[in-house]
Amino acid sequence: MPKACDPRAAGLADLIRDHAARIAVVGQGYVGLPLAIEFARAGFTVAGLDTDPERVAALEEHRSYVGDVASDEIGRLAAEGRYRATSDFSVLEESDVVVICVPTPLRKSKDPDISLVVVAAEQVAARFRPVQLVVLESTTYPGTTEELLLPLFEARGARVGESLFLAFSPERIDPGNRRFPIREIPKVVGGITGPCREMAALLYGQIVHRVIKVSSPKVAELAKLYENVFRNVNIALANEFALMCRRLGVNTREVIEAAATKPFGFLPFYPGPGIGGHCIAVDPFYLSWKMRLNGYEARFIHLADEINRSMPGYVVELVPAALRQGRRCLNGARSVRPVDRRRREHPEGRGAER
Ligand SMILES: NC(=O)c1ccc[n+]([C@@H]2O[C@H](COP(=O)([O-])OP(=O)(O)OC[C@H]3O[C@@H](n4cnc5c(N)ncnc54)[C@H](O)[C@@H]3O)[C@@H](O)[C@H]2O)c1
């Protein structure tokens, strides 16, 4: 942590190092709940805040609704006084660290709906007290942390880098993927100031093996978007490749698997009817929206969306023919769970699933 900062900031750094900092995680969904539990497992005292009464009630009864978090673990940490779920925002006033993990969906127009981040940030800023570390983890457009969050805190008298340490650190979990638990996924951290970055890096260093410090929150926000644009565009490429292979009478999978034997410069993606989850299809629009405001059309993003959106209809068109080939009739035909089969055959493959 920063050496030259004031003693109160050094005090916060010590609290983090000693795992004595009180942490509040705002939003107890697929991202916030596993993160809160990870901090609690590391020995911190954690409050999991959520506005959904059903979720809070489930957590109070130690019932997990997220596959990566075991109910027993919630019960154990609650019994040790390390974790509690609440909808009482006054807990923020006692928190040394606040991490915001609320949803960032799209409007019907496909413009970002940032309203939940705004509400959460207002709730946190309204209860700001020196000295606090606040980290935004929700996937969002570049500039959110600096342009949207910072002014809310400054209006409450926060002095960034002194009484407030503000940073962005994207969540990169892959729900259900046991090969990559939270501690194995490097955490990218960008702070408004150098001390903000160092404070946030110190925090995440307590629960993950590797922290990657970047020069600003905007770089961290863009890194997350680039990861998901990369995935979305490559899934679209695999999908378009499948359309082309069909016209040529060639098995797409056989081609991709042959190409994937190249030991460098190629990453296999597989075609499919959907791109899975909600993030991959949504996040790229956070970037294209921001770029449009900057007078630039993000062409790859829109083309990938167009191709990926056409796939469900295309797959439906193929179904009757595939059934006929297998001498089966559409009426009464049952699913053969293709996603499960693909996972079994290609555990490393990236594609239509998350
Ligand atoms: N799910 C993933 O795999 C994944 C992976 C990486 C990043 N992300 C990103 O992380 C963010 C959160 O996603 P998620 O999947 O956890 O969402 P989620 O819908 O599972 O959970 C979000 C939770 O936040 C709560 N909430 C909303 N507003 C609140 C407020 N003001 N105060 C307290 N709680 C509030 C909701 O009730 C909900 O329980 C999104 O930006 C998403 O894009 C998700």
The ligand as an SDF file (V2000), in Angstrom:
LIG
                    3D

 44 48  0  0  0  0  0  0  0  0999 V2000
  -22.8660  -13.5040  -13.9030 N   0  0  0  0  0  0  0  0  0  0  0  0
  -21.6830  -13.5350  -14.4780 C   0  0  0  0  0  0  0  0  0  0  0  0
  -21.2110  -14.5640  -14.9410 O   0  0  0  0  0  0  0  0  0  0  0  0
  -20.8440  -12.2880  -14.5460 C   0  0  0  0  0  0  0  0  0  0  0  0
  -19.4730  -12.4340  -14.8160 C   0  0  0  0  0  0  0  0  0  0  0  0
  -18.6920  -11.2920  -14.8590 C   0  0  0  0  0  0  0  0  0  0  0  0
  -19.2810  -10.0430  -14.6640 C   0  0  0  0  0  0  0  0  0  0  0  0
  -20.6340   -9.9350  -14.4290 N   0  0  0  0  0  0  0  0  0  0  0  0
  -21.1800   -8.5970  -14.1990 C   0  0  0  0  0  0  0  0  0  0  0  0
  -21.3530   -8.4210  -12.7950 O   0  0  0  0  0  0  0  0  0  0  0  0
  -22.4880   -7.5850  -12.5280 C   0  0  0  0  0  0  0  0  0  0  0  0
  -23.4660   -8.3280  -11.6160 C   0  0  0  0  0  0  0  0  0  0  0  0
  -23.9240   -9.4750  -12.3130 O   0  0  0  0  0  0  0  0  0  0  0  0
  -24.6300  -10.6910  -11.5800 P   0  0  0  0  0  0  0  0  0  0  0  0
  -24.6310  -11.8010  -12.5650 O   0  0  0  0  0  0  0  0  0  0  0  0
  -24.0620  -10.9100  -10.2250 O   0  0  0  0  0  0  0  0  0  0  0  0
  -26.1200  -10.1210  -11.4190 O   0  0  0  0  0  0  0  0  0  0  0  0
  -27.3120  -10.7920  -10.5870 P   0  0  0  0  0  0  0  0  0  0  0  0
  -28.5560  -10.3080  -11.2210 O   0  0  0  0  0  0  0  0  0  0  0  0
  -27.0800  -12.2440  -10.4170 O   0  0  0  0  0  0  0  0  0  0  0  0
  -27.1570  -10.1520   -9.1290 O   0  0  0  0  0  0  0  0  0  0  0  0
  -27.2250   -8.7970   -8.8780 C   0  0  0  0  0  0  0  0  0  0  0  0
  -27.8590   -8.5810   -7.5220 C   0  0  0  0  0  0  0  0  0  0  0  0
  -27.8210   -7.1860   -7.2420 O   0  0  0  0  0  0  0  0  0  0  0  0
  -28.9910   -6.8690   -6.5080 C   0  0  0  0  0  0  0  0  0  0  0  0
  -29.1760   -5.4270   -6.5520 N   0  0  0  0  0  0  0  0  0  0  0  0
  -29.6150   -4.6420   -7.5520 C   0  0  0  0  0  0  0  0  0  0  0  0
  -29.6000   -3.3490   -7.1910 N   0  0  0  0  0  0  0  0  0  0  0  0
  -29.1190   -3.3030   -5.9140 C   0  0  0  0  0  0  0  0  0  0  0  0
  -28.8600   -2.2580   -4.9860 C   0  0  0  0  0  0  0  0  0  0  0  0
  -29.0600   -0.9940   -5.2780 N   0  0  0  0  0  0  0  0  0  0  0  0
  -28.3870   -2.5970   -3.7760 N   0  0  0  0  0  0  0  0  0  0  0  0
  -28.1630   -3.8910   -3.4460 C   0  0  0  0  0  0  0  0  0  0  0  0
  -28.4030   -4.9230   -4.2790 N   0  0  0  0  0  0  0  0  0  0  0  0
  -28.8580   -4.6310   -5.5010 C   0  0  0  0  0  0  0  0  0  0  0  0
  -30.0650   -7.6950   -7.1730 C   0  0  0  0  0  0  0  0  0  0  0  0
  -31.2100   -7.8730   -6.3300 O   0  0  0  0  0  0  0  0  0  0  0  0
  -29.3180   -9.0010   -7.4400 C   0  0  0  0  0  0  0  0  0  0  0  0
  -29.4700   -9.9170   -6.3660 O   0  0  0  0  0  0  0  0  0  0  0  0
  -23.0450   -7.2310  -13.8990 C   0  0  0  0  0  0  0  0  0  0  0  0
  -22.5050   -6.0100  -14.3080 O   0  0  0  0  0  0  0  0  0  0  0  0
  -22.5580   -8.3550  -14.7940 C   0  0  0  0  0  0  0  0  0  0  0  0
  -22.4750   -7.9520  -16.1430 O   0  0  0  0  0  0  0  0  0  0  0  0
  -21.4140  -11.0360  -14.3430 C   0  0  0  0  0  0  0  0  0  0  0  0
  1  2  1  0
  2  3  2  0
  2  4  1  0
  4  5  1  0
  4 44  2  0
  5  6  2  0
  6  7  1  0
  7  8  2  0
  8  9  1  0
  8 44  1  0
  9 10  1  0
  9 42  1  0
 10 11  1  0
 11 12  1  0
 11 40  1  0
 12 13  1  0
 13 14  1  0
 14 15  2  0
 14 16  1  0
 14 17  1  0
 17 18  1  0
 18 19  2  0
 18 20  1  0
 18 21  1  0
 21 22  1  0
 22 23  1  0
 23 24  1  0
 23 38  1  0
 24 25  1  0
 25 26  1  0
 25 36  1  0
 26 27  1  0
 26 35  1  0
 27 28  2  0
 28 29  1  0
 29 30  1  0
 29 35  2  0
 30 31  1  0
 30 32  2  0
 32 33  1  0
 33 34  2  0
 34 35  1  0
 36 37  1  0
 36 38  1  0
 38 39  1  0
 40 41  1  0
 40 42  1  0
 42 43  1  0
M  CHG  2   8   1  16  -1
M  END
$$$$
